[in-house]
Amino acid sequence: MRTLGWITPTDWREVRYGTPRTGAVDVPMFTTSSVAAVGAVHPEVDWEQLCNLGKGRRFPLTALVKALQADTGQLTG
């Protein structure tokens, strides 16, 4: 959803993981209200399907991201 420009992080946090050699990653942080509001703004998406996506299953919005990349050549995020 961030890649599609539907939501923007309010903050970024560095999260360390693994051994000291593994390093850290920057993780975007979102408010609960901004995440909850996405469903009202994009009713065309089957949010129940997304919420019940099984482990290891491909995220359905991936196809939308690829389509936007093909149309515009760029995305936000």
N, C-alpha and C positions, 0 to 999 in steps of 0.2 A: 504494500500500500504506500510505503514511503517512496519507492521507486516510481510509482505511478503519479506521485505528487498529491495524493489524497490526504496525506497527513505529514506533519513535520515535527521533528523532535524538539522538545523544550530544553533539553540538555544532553550532554554526552558524558559518559563515565568510562574511565579506564578500568578494565577488568583483567586481573592477572589470573592465569590458569597454569596448571601443570607444574613442571620444574622451572627453576630460574632461567634455564636456557630456552624454554618454550616461549616466554614473553607475555605480552598482553595485547588486548584488542580494545578499541573504542566502541562502546555500545550505545546506540541512541536510546534516550528515555522519552516516554510519552506520557501525557496525563490520561487518566482513566476517562475523563469526559471527552477528550478529543478522539480517543479510540472508539468510544460508544457512539459518537456522532457520525462516524463514517457510514454506518448502516442506513441512517436516515437520508444521507446525501446521495448514496448510491444504491437505490432499491433494486436495480437491475441485477445485482449480485446475490446469489443464493447463500446468505450468511450462515444459515443452519448447516449447509453442506460444508462450508469452510470450518466451522466450529467443530464438526464431527469427523474431520479428516483423520484417517487412520495413520498410524506410525508407518513411515517409509513411503507414504503416498505423495505423488507430485501435487504441489499447490496449484489449484485451478487458475489462479490469477497469472500464472507464468505465461500462459498463452496470450493473455491480454498485453502483458509487458512486451512480448516478442512482436505482437501486431503493431503496437505503438512505435517500437524501434524501427520497424520496417516503414511505417508511414512518415515518421518525423526525423528519424536518424538520430534522435537524442531523447533523453529522459532526465527528469530531475532526480536528485538524491544521489 
